[in-house]
Amino acid sequence: MPVQYREMRARPLAPGELRRFVECLGATAIADREGRAWRDAGLGYLRMDAGELAERLLGDQRLLRLPLVRRGPLFAAGRDEAAWRSMVAAPAG
């Protein structure tokens, strides 16, 4: 299976690609609420709806749960081995 690796510090995800992850998984699923960037930004004390959280993620991609993985219509965020296995088992296309 071909893999594309992207160094997000050098070249962040395009807004459209990030929106696809938000649409498929939800903003909460791709936000790294346990990460240092989240704590440093003081976001643990804020209440945000999904739209506000998505905009925050678009503005600061350090808040993303990595890796973000996509194979065709299948998406996963973070260390989700079950989702990765289903991606490998799914027919290409």
Beta strands, then each sheet from edge to edge (+ up, - down):
strand 1: 68-71
strand 2: 74-77
sheet 1: 1+ 2-
end
